[in-house]
Amino acid sequence: MTRFSQIAAWSPDELASIDQLLNLKGRAERDAWIAQAKRFASTAEG
């Protein structure tokens, strides 16, 4: 299981690797997965 805090800590290279692995065609970056995960992780901690 992957937590939001883990996604929030991904580097741009890790994000690109996941995007390619899942054949998302750039969607992970366009949808700002890392930024969203940071918001969700901070909300979950609160």
Residue pairs with C-beta under 8 A, 6 or more apart in sequence:
3 41
4 37
4 38
4 40
4 41
4 44
5 37
5 41
5 44
6 37
7 33
7 34
7 37
8 34
8 37
8 38
8 40
8 41
10 18
10 33
10 34
10 37
15 28
15 29
15 33
15 34
16 28
16 29
18 24
18 28
19 25
19 26
19 27
19 28
19 29
22 28
